[in-house]
Amino acid sequence: MAKDNLRKALLPYTTGTYVNFVDLDLGSRSTGDFTYLDMYYGGNTDRLRSAKTAWDPENVFQFPQSIPRFGDPPPLGTR
């Protein structure tokens, strides 16, 4: 796939990925692959999960690669 080739070609020049470009190949909540959290948010993931838990306790704002609340998968330390 051209997208995979582009990603591989850019690996030596960048880290992570662009958060506003949804790429389900990086994982999603429905597949249980939470790789996207580190790729999109890096060291900010825990802080963002804390904000998500506090400000969206009913999980109204969700999509396949949304930030999970604490208590939702993935458990701490499994990213």
NORSULWO-V43012 format. One record per residue. N is the residue number from 0. RES is the residue in one letter. D_CENTER is the distance of its C-alpha to the mean C-alpha in Angstrom with 2 decimals. Layout:
# NORSULWO-V43012
N,RES,D_CENTER
N,RES,D_CENTER
This chain:
# NORSULWO-V43012
0,M,21.86
1,A,22.05
2,K,18.31
3,D,17.98
4,N,21.01
5,L,19.75
6,R,16.53
7,K,18.88
8,A,21.39
9,L,19.16
10,L,17.74
11,P,20.82
12,Y,20.44
13,T,16.90
14,T,13.86
15,G,10.19
16,T,9.82
17,Y,10.69
18,V,8.30
19,N,10.99
20,F,11.25
21,V,9.52
22,D,9.81
23,L,9.71
24,D,11.13
25,L,7.92
26,G,7.50
27,S,7.34
28,R,8.66
29,S,12.08
30,T,12.19
31,G,11.08
32,D,9.05
33,F,5.95
34,T,6.15
35,Y,3.19
36,L,2.60
37,D,6.00
38,M,6.31
39,Y,5.32
40,Y,6.60
41,G,8.77
42,G,11.53
43,N,10.76
44,T,8.20
45,D,11.35
46,R,13.15
47,L,10.73
48,R,10.71
49,S,14.44
50,A,14.88
51,K,13.16
52,T,15.52
53,A,18.45
54,W,18.23
55,D,16.96
56,P,18.52
57,E,19.18
58,N,15.62
59,V,17.22
60,F,14.40
61,Q,11.93
62,F,10.74
63,P,9.16
64,Q,5.51
65,S,6.62
66,I,6.45
67,P,8.84
68,R,12.23
69,F,14.00
70,G,16.00
71,D,13.49
72,P,11.80
73,P,10.70
74,P,13.77
75,L,14.00
76,G,14.48
77,T,12.94
78,R,9.58
